[in-house]
Amino acid sequence: MQAPEVLVLQASYSNPVHAEAIGFLINQYAEDAMGGGESLSPDTREQLAVELAKRPHAFSVLAFISGEPVGLVNCFEGFSTFACRPLVNIHDVVVIASARGLGISQKMLAKVEEIARQRGCCKLTLEVLEGNAVAQNAYRKMGFSDYQLDPQMGKALFWQKGL
């Protein structure tokens, strides 16, 4: 059986099909155990593309199979003071359950890397849950690894403070 053809593209936040796909896919992620297991509000799903469009350093990559949205990566450009160059933080990586195992995340991450290189970025960053071995393996295949400056100081930790 031949693998389905996957269309991967940079989203246009003003395109209604892309905007709807972004809201749908981010909700799929939120409902998954890796995303917390709870649905997002209808307002969040509807307004996400509008709000992303207000952020000039945001971009998203979408994947479609037969016109149906199956994958999303949301990214934000940051800045590396050590390299004095921009970087891209990969904030969300979503592949719907029915499309997993088809290499969609790798195709989307390759598109993100292409965009980052076009922007002159020095690196890609992302965070991944300790218990998400599948995602970790996918990221390793794409060349990602944990972050440390000095092995004696250990690995970087991702922390947060809610406001």
For each residue, the residues with C-beta under 8 A, 3 or more apart:
1:
2:
3: 102
4: 65 66 102
5: 65
6: 63 64 65 70 71 102 103 104 107
7: 63 64 65
8: 61 62 63 71 104 107 108 110 111
9: 61 62 64 111
10: 59 60 61 62 111 115
11: 15 18 21 22 49 59 60 61 62
12: 15 18
13: 18 19 22 49 50 52 53 60
14: 19 53
15: 11 12 18 19
16: 19 20
17: 20 21
18: 11 12 13 15 21 22 49 60 62
19: 13 14 15 16 22 23 48 49 50
20: 16 17 23 24 69
21: 11 17 18 24 25 62 64 69 72
22: 11 13 18 19 25 26 48 49 52 60 62 72 74
23: 19 20 26 27 44 45 46 48 49
24: 20 21 27 28 45 69
25: 21 22 28 29 62 69 71 72 94 96
26: 22 23 29 30 40 44 45 48 72 74 92 94
27: 23 24 30 31 39 40 44 45
28: 24 25 31 32 94 96 97
29: 25 26 32 34 35 72 92 94
30: 26 27 35 36 37 38 39 40
31: 27 28 35 37 38 39
32: 28 29 35 37 97
33: 36 37
34: 29 129 132 135
35: 29 30 31 32
36: 30 33
37: 30 31 32 33
38: 30 31
39: 27 30 31
40: 26 27 30 44 45
41: 44 45
42: 45 46
43: 46 47
44: 23 26 27 40 41 47 48
45: 23 24 26 27 40 41 42 48
46: 23 42 43 50
47: 43 44 50 51
48: 19 22 23 26 44 45 51 52
49: 11 13 18 19 22 23 52 53
50: 13 19 46 47 53 54
51: 47 48 54 55
52: 13 22 48 49 55 58 60 74
53: 13 14 49 50 58
54: 50 51
55: 51 52 58 76
56:
57: 76 77 78
58: 52 53 55 74 75 76 77
59: 10 11 75 77 115
60: 10 11 13 18 22 52 72 73 74 75
61: 8 9 10 11 71 72 73 75 108 111 112 115
62: 8 9 10 11 18 21 22 25 69 71 72 108
63: 6 7 8 69 70 71 72 95 99 104 107 108
64: 6 7 9 21 67 68 69 70
65: 4 5 6 7 68 70 99
66: 4
67: 64
68: 64 65
69: 20 21 24 25 62 63 64 72 96
70: 6 63 64 65 95 96 98 99 104
71: 6 8 25 61 62 63 94 95 96 99 104 105 107 108
72: 21 22 25 26 29 60 61 62 63 69 92 93 94 108
73: 60 61 90 92 93 94 105 108 109 111 112
74: 22 26 52 58 60 90 91 92
75: 58 59 60 61 88 89 90 91 112 115
76: 55 57 58 88 89 91
77: 57 58 59 86 87 88 89 119 121
78: 57 86 87 88 89 125
79: 85 86 87
80: 83 84 85 86 87 122 123
81: 84
82:
83: 80 87 122 123
84: 80 81
85: 79 80 120 121 122
86: 77 78 79 80 119 120 121 122
87: 77 78 79 80 83 116 121 122 123 124 125
88: 75 76 77 78 112 115 116 119 121 123 124 125
89: 75 76 77 78 124 125 126
90: 73 74 75 93 109 112 124 125 126
91: 74 75 76 126
92: 26 29 72 73 74
93: 72 73 90 105 108 109 126 135
94: 25 26 28 29 71 72 73
95: 63 70 71 99 100 104 105
96: 25 28 69 70 71 99 100
97: 28 32 100
98: 70
99: 63 65 70 71 95 96 102 104
100: 95 96 97 104 134
101:
102: 3 4 6 99
103: 6 106 107
104: 6 8 63 70 71 95 99 100 107 108
105: 71 73 93 95 108 109 135 138
106: 103 109 110 138 141 142
107: 6 8 63 71 103 104 110 111
108: 8 61 62 63 71 72 73 93 104 105 111 112
109: 73 90 93 105 106 112 113 124 138 139 142
110: 8 106 107 113 114 142
111: 8 9 10 61 73 107 108 114 115
112: 61 73 75 88 90 108 109 115 116 124
113: 109 110 116 117 124 142
114: 110 111 117 118
115: 10 59 61 75 88 111 112 118 119
116: 87 88 112 113 119 121 124
117: 113 114 120 121
118: 114 115
119: 77 86 88 115 116
120: 85 86 117
121: 77 85 86 87 88 116 117 124
122: 80 83 85 86 87
123: 80 83 87 88
124: 87 88 89 90 109 112 113 116 121 144
125: 78 87 88 89 90 147
126: 89 90 91 93 139 144
127: 158
128: 132 135 136 139
129: 34 132 135
130:
131:
132: 34 128 129 135 136
133: 136 137
134: 100 137 138
135: 34 93 105 128 129 132 138 139
136: 128 132 133 139 140
137: 133 134 140 141
138: 105 106 109 134 135 141 142
139: 109 126 128 135 136 142 144
140: 136 137 143 144 145
141: 106 137 138
142: 106 109 110 113 138 139
143: 140
144: 124 126 139 140
145: 140
146: 155 156
147: 125 155 156
148: 151 153 154 155 156
149: 153
150: 153
151: 148 154
152:
153: 148 149 150
154: 148 151
155: 146 147 148
156: 146 147 148
157:
158: 127
159:
160:
161:
162:
163:
